[in-house]
């Protein structure tokens, strides 16, 4: 049985081992124990918010744990609000109209406009799964359980949720978009700039060009990757699209990967999830589709499993699910189909 739960400081060593497996680009999962420790402590502050607290950009980290092996095999995160003390940078793609009445010519030129957001939306990210566990719906489960938590605590998050999808990067960690644009201003290779941005974004404000960039003036190789996910990120993007996320004509400033967005209340997992009481706990198997099931308490836990409705207000779950989520008869659970219908 695999469960998703909030990260704890005891997970630091295993989180570090997991970070060492990640490839180029996932800068929110640094290969540095001190930085990871800071992220865990920050996440714990978020999980300990009370109803009286005013959310202020907390970062939440969840881990996927193989309970039988007591092994951490995945991690995912939520940033309750981007911006604030650390501005959020992105390129918005807009059409710039150029017209000559004397020549009777009108052209719309796609243009990159730098946007600096200090009070941005919520963001989901930091998604990484151990290569040995990339089957059986684990990736989808790890990604979507974040929304079960957001459904449970909607006041902690913005009305809009975004996700930055990693753009096109070659096997050597190079970026055609970076080579065409960013490299001329930062005098750094892509990997160095990308890793540095996870620690300190001040250099972006100091060096990033402030004027609009006309896309047709960029080399064709750079134009071709604007708004395109890399092959490894494409499955994650498709999962989010099934949840209602759409490309919002915004791209990463370094490698031009697409940003997708959705209103919190319209995310499929949140919109379709139900909260019911446990009416029965069964020692035998339940014949049903696979659901994501979570407890409905402060100590968040979630797993995949089978569930059966008992009328309009109660459900039957298996003893395995009950044990994994620490649920008893009379407790509430939240559940939704792992895979959307249709």
N, C-alpha and C positions, 0 to 999 in steps of 0.2 A: 504494500500500500504506500502510495506517495501522497504527501500532504503539502499544502502551501500554508505557511505561517509567517508572522513577523520575524525579522532577523533579531538575534541577540548577540551580545558581545562574545558569548561562548562560540559563536560561529566564525570568529575572525580567521582562525587558521585555515579552516576549510574554504572560506570565501576567498582567501588569498590563493589557495591551490586552484580554485576555479578560475580566478582572474588570470593566472598564468597560462590557461588554455585558450583564452580568447585571442582572436586575431587582431588585425589592424582596425582601428576606428572606434572601438567601444571605449571611449575615454572616460565614460561615467563609471567604469569598473577598472580603476587604476591598478597597476601591478606594483603596488606600494602599500605595505602593511599600515604605515602611519596614516595615510590618506583613507584607507579602508576603515580603520578604527574611527576616524572622525565621521565618516559616513554612517557607520553603525550607530554611534552616539547621537547623531542628528536625527536618524530615523526613530530611535527610541523616544526622543522628545516628542516627535509627531504622534506616535502611537499612544503617548500618555496624556494627550490633550484632554481637557474636560469640556463640557458644554459651555462653561463660562469663558473659556479661552477664545481669543480671536486668532484664527489661523493666519500665519505670516510667512508663507513660502516654505513650509516644512517639506522634507524629503522622506518618503516612505520606501523601505526596502523589504521585499518578501523573498523567502527562500523556498525552493522545492526540495523536500527531504524524502529520501527513501527510508521509511521508518524501520524496516526490517534490518537494513544495513547501517542505520544511523549515519547516513551519508548525505551531505549537501550536494545536490546535483543540478541546481538551477537558481537563478536570481532574477527578479524583476522589480521595477520601481515606479513610483509616482512622485512628481514634483507638484505640490499643491498649487503653486503659483510661480511662473517664471518671471524674471525681471527683479524688481526691488533693488537691493544693494548690489546685485550682480546683473547688469542689463542683459536682455535677451536680444541677440542680433539675428537678423534674417534678411534675405532678399525677397521683396515682393515683385512679382512680374506684372507689369502694367503696359498698356499700349500708349505710345506717344504719337499723337497725330501731327503729321507734317503736310502742309497744303500750300500749293501755289495756284492762285486763281488765274494768273496770266497764262500758265501752262496747262491749266485744268487738270492738275495732278494732285491726288490726295493719297498719302501713304500712312498706314499704321505700323509703327516700328516697335516691336516688343523690347521692353526696357527693364533692367534690374534696378530697383530702388532700395537702398539700404534702410531698414526699419530698426529702430532701437526702442525696445519695449521695456518700461519700468513697472508695469502693472499688468502683466500678461495672464494668459489662461493657465489652466492646469496642463501638465504634460505627463504622458506615460513613456517610459524608456527603460534603460539599463536591463534589457532582456537578453539573457544568455543561458543556454542549456548545455549541459555536458554532452559531448558527442555520442556517448553510449546510450543516452536516454532520448534520442531524437526519433521516437516512434511511439505508437500507441496513444496519440493525442496529447502527449506531455507538453509539447510546445504550445499548443492552443490553450490547454488548461492553465499553464503558467502565465500566459499573456492575459487571459480573460478573467482570472480570479481577482485581478486588481479592480475590475469593475464591480465585482460582488462586494468588495470592501467599500468602494465609493458609493454603492447603493445603500450600504449600511450607514455611512457617515456623509451624506451629501453636502451638509453645511460646511465641511472642511475643504471643499473644492470649488473651483470656479464653474460658472455655467457653461463655459466652452472648454473642451479638452482637445489637445493636439498631440501628435506624435511625429517626431522627425525620423524619417526613414533614411538609412545610410545610402549614399549615392554611389556612383560607379567609381571603383578603385581597382587598379590592376593588381596582378599577382605580386608585384614588388612594393605595393603600398603607395603607388603614384596615382595622382588624380589629373585627368585632362583639363578639368575646369580650373583647378588650382594652378596648374602650369601656365594656363592662359591668362589668369587674372591675379590671384592672390600672391603668387610668387614674386611678382614685380614690385609689390609694396612691402612685403614682410621679410624678404631675403632669407627665408627659411624653407626647408623642404616640407612637404605636406605633413608627414608623420610628426615632425617636431612641433609645428604650429598647432596641429590637432591635439596633441598631448598637452601642450602648454595651455591651450584654451580651457582645459578642464580644471586647471589650478588657478589661473589668473587671466581674466579677460581684459585687463586694462590695456594691454598692447593692441587689442583690436580697435579700441576707441582712438588710440594714438596714431595708428598706421592705416586703418581701413579707408579707402577712397570714399568721400562723402557724396560725390556727384553721381548721377544716374549712369549706368553702363548700357550702351546700345548693343543688344545681343548680336545683331548681324555683323558687328565689327570684330567679334571673337572668332578664333579659328573654328572650322567646322567640327573638329573633334570635341571642342568644348561645348559648342551649341548642341551637339547630339546627346549629351549626357544631362542637360539641364532638366530637372524634374524626373529623372530616371532612377529607380532603385537598382542597387547591385543584385546579382543573382541570389546571394545568400539572404538578402533582406526582402526579396520579393514575396516569399511565403508569409512572412509576418505582416506585410502590407495587405495581402489578400485577406488574411484573417480580420484585420481591422476594417477593411472595406465591407466585409460581411456583417460587421457590427454597426455599419452606418457611416463610417468615416469616408470623407471625400478629399481629394486633392484640392488645396486652397490657393494654388498659384503662388506658393511661397516655397523658397528653397534655401538650403544651408549655404552659408557664405563661403565655406571652404571647398566642398565638393559638389554642391548643387543638388543634393538629394532632396526628394520631395517632402513637404510637410502636409499631413492630412489632419482633418479636424472634424469634430462632431459635437453637437450640443449634448451636455451631460445626460439630460433626460431622454434623449433619443438614442442613446447607445443600447443596442439590442439586449445585451446581458442585463443592463439595469432596468430597461423598460419591461422585459418579459419575466424577470425574476419574481418569485412568490415567496411569501413568508407564511409558514404554517407550523402548527405544533406537532411534536412527535406523538402519534397515537399508539403505535406498536413498533417493537423492535424484533425483527425476525432472525432466527438462527439459520434459516434456509434462504436460498437465493430468491431474488425478486426479478421477475421477467419484465424488463422495461428498457427504454433507451438509456444511454449514458447521460447522466446529469452532472453538473458541478453543484456540489452541496457544501454549504458553510454553516457554521453556528451563527447565532445572531447575538453575540455577546462581545464585550470589549476584548477578550482574548481570542482574536480572530484565528480560525483554522478552516481549511477547505480541502475537499478531496473529490475525486471522481467516484461515482457509484450509481446504484439503481435505487429508485424510489417509487412508491405507489401511493396515490392519493386515496384517502379514506373520507369520502364526502367532500365538503367544501372547505374544511378548516383543519383537517388532520392528515398526516401521512404515515406510511410505514417505511422504515429504513432497515438495512441489515445490521446485525450486531457488529460487523466489521467497520461499517461507516460510523456507527454510534461510538465505538471505541476510539477510532481515529479522531473524531471531532469532540470527544468527551461529552456526548449527549445522552440524556436520559429521557424517559417518557415524561411528557409535559413541557419539555424544553422546546424552544422555537428553532427552526432552521430556515435558511434561505436557499432556494434551488432554481436552476434554469438548465435547459438543454445545453450540452456541450457544443453540439453542432446545430445551427439554426435550420428550421424546416425550409425546404425549397431552395 
